[in-house]
Amino acid sequence: MLSFKFDTINGAAICLFAGLVAMLSCEKEYSYEGGNSVPVVIIPVDTTGNEDTVILDPGALPSCAACTGATDIPLSSWSFNTGDSKLCGQVDTAFVLNLERSTFTFFGPSFCGADTGLVFTVSLSGRGFTQDMQNVVAGNAVFYYYNTNRPYILLSHADQSFTFIVSEYSHSTKIATGTFSGTGFRVDGRAVNVTNGKFKFRIV
């Protein structure tokens, strides 16, 4: 059984993962029941209130040299663009969070730096990873691009879910591929457009 905990962001905001669709962090822990290890992650909850004006940040995150030449998305990996910059990394963990296999998370480190990485928590609408699927649009997707032990780099807001599409899922291989895009927010509230997001992983 999954267990969840409270964590603190900058000693001020308390984050709670509720209903299996709130946000997850990159920090891993392990709990046991019947001898099976289950990773548990917690990510900061956006506590920013709705603002009349959102400041768009035209300055993209720096590109990674390891990502700029890549065209196809290999297995166990993710990538996305901010402006003309491309970032990418590894999916080292992907697992479902409910019996219907419709809510899931995946995360892994970035090739852009040892302390950075990506976390997604996603809820599909009505369908789960129980059969072959194509072009399934998620009902909710939470995005978190982290920097270990520092304020997050980009975080989606609760009222602005990412567009997340499972382009294809093979139930025999358990491999899912797809795309994502949306708006990530810096700690100071500036908005950054995340585009051309891609993923490919095997989910358990």
N, C-alpha and C positions, 0 to 999 in steps of 0.2 A: 504494500500500500504506500502511495506517495505521501510524504510528510513535507509540510511547508513551514517556513519560519519568517519572523519579522527581521528586517535589516534597516540600517539607518543610512541616509544619504546626506553627507556633509554635516552630520550631527543634528539635522533639523527635521527632515521629512521622513516619516515612517512608511515603509512600503509593504503592502500586503498583496499576496497573490490570491484572488478570490474567484470562485466560480470557474476556474480552469481557463479563463480567457483574459485574465489580467496579465501583467508583464512578468517575464522571467529574467534572471541575471545570468551572467556568464560564469559566476563562481560556483564550482561543483562541490557537492557533498554526497555522501552515500548513506543509505539506510538499508536495513536488511529485514526481510520477512521470508521465511522459508529458504534462506540461503541465497536469494537473488538480490543483486545490487541494483539499485535504482537511482540514477542521478537526479538530484533536486537542485533547481536554480531559482534565484530571485533577482528581479531587476527593479530599478526605481520606478515608482508610479509618478506619472506626470501630475504635478500639483499646480500647474499654471492655469489661471483662470482665463476665460474667454476675453480676448482683447479686440478692440475695434480695429487696430492696425497691426498687421504682421509684417515685420521687417525681413524682406527676402535678402539672403546672403548670396551675392553673385560670386563670391570667392569660393571656388570648389575646394574640396579636400585635396591634398597632394596625391598625385598618381603614384602607384607602386611600379617599380621597374619590372617586377615579376608578373605584372598583370597586363601591361600595355600591349604585348604582342599576342595575347590569347584571343582566339576567336570562338572556338567551341567551348562548351562547359563540360569539363571532365566529371566523372563520378566522384562523389564526396567533396563537392566544392560549391562555392557561391561567388557572385561578382555583382557589382553595380557601379553606376557612374554618378558623379556630381559634376555638373558642367561638362568640361572636356576631360576630366580626370576619371580614371578607372581604378577601382579597388577590388580586391578579390581575396579569397582565403579558402580554408578547409572546413568541411562539415565533419566534425569528429563525433557528434552525437545527434541522433534523431530518433524520437520515440513518441508514441501516442500517450494521451493523458486521460482518456476515458474509454469505457467498454465499447462504445459505438465506433471507436477509432476515428472520430470526426474532429477531435481537438488534439493538436500535436505541437511539439516544439522541435526546433533544430538549432544548433549553434556550433561555433568553432572559431579558431583563431584566424587572424588576418595575416596575409603575407607582407603587409605593409609595416609591421612592427610586432615584436614579441608580446607586447602588452595590450594589443588591440584585437578586437574580434566582433562577431555578429551574433545576435540572438533574435530569433523569431518565435512568436507564439501565435498559432493560427487556429481558427475554428471554421470548418467547412459547413456549408448550409445543407443539412439534411442527409448528406452522404459522407461516408467514412472510407477508410482504407480497407474495405472488405471485398472489393471487386475491382476489376479493371475500370479505369476512369479516363476521361478526356475532357479538357477545357472546363474544369470545375472552378467557379469563382468563389473564393472564401467569403464568408459573411463578416469575418473580423480578422484582422492581422495586426499584431503589435511588433514594432521594429525597434531594435536597440543596437547601436554601434558603440561599443564600450572602450574604455581605457582603464585597465586594472588599477584599482586603488586611487583613482582620480575621478573628477567629474566626468560624466558621460560625454561622448563626442556628439552623437546624434540620438535623438529619442523621439518616437512618434507621440502625438498628443491623443488623449483618449477619444476626443470627438473627431479625429481625422485618421481613420483606419487606412492602412495601406491597401492599394489594389494588389491582390495576390491571387494568382491563377495557377492551379495544378494543370499543366498542359497535358500531361500523360502520367498514368500510374499503372504499372503492371503488377497484378496481385501475385503472380507466380515468382517474380524476381524481387518484389517489394521495393522497386526503384521508382522514385517520383522525380519528375522534372517540371519546371515551370518558370514563371516570371513574376516580378513584383515592381512596384513603383509607388511613390508617395512623397510626403513632406516630412523630413526629419528636422528637429529643432535643436539648436545649440543651447547651452546652459543659460546664456544671456537672452534667449528668446528669438534669436535670428532663425529664419526658416531656410532650409537647404533642400532643393529639389533632388530627390533620389530617382534616377531613371535607369532604364535598361537593366533592371535587376534580373538575375538568373540564378537558378539553383538546380542541383541534381544530387540526390542522396538515396540511400537505402534505409527504410524506416522499419523499426521493430515494434 
